[in-house]
Amino acid sequence: MNRILNKIIKPVYAHCDLPCGVYDPVQALVEAKSVLEIMNKYPNLENEDKIRAVFIKEQRAELVKKHLWILWTDYFKPEHLEKYPDLHDIFWQATKQAGKTKKTFDSKEAEILIDMINKISEIFWQTKKV
């Protein structure tokens, strides 16, 4: 059985967990923009919709953290840290900021998060030399 699987499933060699092209900070950015939109719409929602908005906003903020963690732990490598020594701190601050957006409806907090993700995105694309 193992021989059959080895013939079917070929190993993929990449500097990260998967071949390049599967990681992209845009996933975190889309979720962060959703958090911002929910915050902006919240004051005008009916009460029953406000409950759902809180739930959805918290889900989206958690997804931001998940997408950032995946980039942080699976894509970025030691050579990136050499070039961008504050990379760990940038990610740590961004994931903390995502958590902060779960606690508030202050849209400025979501805007800060979006700015942080944009900074991560700039570094990401520089590492890909695009």
Long-range contacts (C-beta under 8 A, 24 or more apart in sequence): 15-77, 16-74, 16-75, 16-77, 17-74, 18-74, 20-128, 23-70, 23-71, 23-74, 23-75, 23-124, 24-124, 25-67, 25-68, 25-71, 25-117, 25-120, 25-121, 25-124, 26-121, 27-63, 27-67, 28-63, 28-64, 28-67, 28-68, 28-71, 28-117, 28-120, 29-114, 29-117, 29-118, 29-121, 31-60, 31-61, 31-63, 31-64, 31-67, 32-60, 32-61, 32-64, 32-98, 32-101, 32-110, 32-113, 32-114, 32-117, 33-114, 34-60, 35-60, 35-61, 35-64, 35-101, 35-110, 35-113, 36-107, 36-110, 36-111, 36-114, 39-101, 39-104, 39-105, 39-106, 39-107, 39-110, 40-107, 42-105, 43-105, 57-101, 57-102, 57-105, 58-102, 61-98, 61-99, 61-101, 61-102, 62-98, 62-102, 64-95, 64-98, 64-101, 64-113, 64-117, 65-95, 65-98, 65-99, 68-94, 68-95, 68-98, 68-117, 68-120, 69-95, 71-120, 71-124, 75-124, 76-127, 80-123, 80-127, 83-127, 84-123, 87-123, 90-116, 90-119, 90-120, 90-123, 91-120, 94-120
